Amino acid sequence: MTRASGGPSAGQWVSTTKSEHLRGRRARDTKPEVTLRKAVHRLGLRFRLQRRVARRCTADFVLPRYRIAVFVDGCFWHGCPEHCSAEFQGPNALLWQEKIAANRKRDQRNTMEATEASWTVVRIWECEIRRDTAGAAQRVATVAREQGGSVRSRSAANQSTRTRARIPTLEDGRESRRLSPNDTLSVIIGT
């Protein structure tokens, strides 16, 4: 909306050609988030997506076995010190500064509340994932190891020998057939 003087009213966003690309951005399953999850999975860690870890706090993914909550923070939306512009320009400059400041404050609150709820919080910048995906995933694995868990890579898991379930055998060496609940009942009753 505009005031009689022709300028935007206080607190109102003004649509600009530069801001059109920001409309409809994903909030979950972003490309950096999916990339990190795939790398973490390759390390043998298993996780759950979009889990609530505290009141009004949903992590991008959690490793419940280790009580680790992982947040992937977008450089623009969360105010990356390397990539987020310190000074915004245009008619929405003040609103952008307020929005990024509110996002940072919410991130701090969520980290504190998740920690109070006995979760270990790992925050990874989008640019870290783009620069070194394996390193970012290794950071998550290191925290998991510190939590007392053994983290095995997928290749190590494949190399380990797994014992197959044994089929019960009778005393004369023949395989016994599996009994159904009705068979067991008839043996007990004696029919």
Secondary structure as GFF3:
##gff-version 3
##sequence-region A 1 191
A	DSSP	three_ten_helix	20	22	.	.	.	ID=ss1
A	DSSP	alpha_helix	31	42	.	.	.	ID=ss2
A	DSSP	beta_strand	48	49	.	.	.	ID=ss3
A	DSSP	beta_strand	52	54	.	.	.	ID=ss4
A	DSSP	beta_strand	57	58	.	.	.	ID=ss5
A	DSSP	beta_strand	61	63	.	.	.	ID=ss6
A	DSSP	beta_strand	68	73	.	.	.	ID=ss7
A	DSSP	alpha_helix	75	78	.	.	.	ID=ss8
A	DSSP	alpha_helix	93	116	.	.	.	ID=ss9
A	DSSP	beta_strand	120	125	.	.	.	ID=ss10
A	DSSP	alpha_helix	126	131	.	.	.	ID=ss11
A	DSSP	alpha_helix	133	146	.	.	.	ID=ss12
A	DSSP	alpha_helix	154	159	.	.	.	ID=ss13
A	DSSP	alpha_helix	181	189	.	.	.	ID=ss14
###
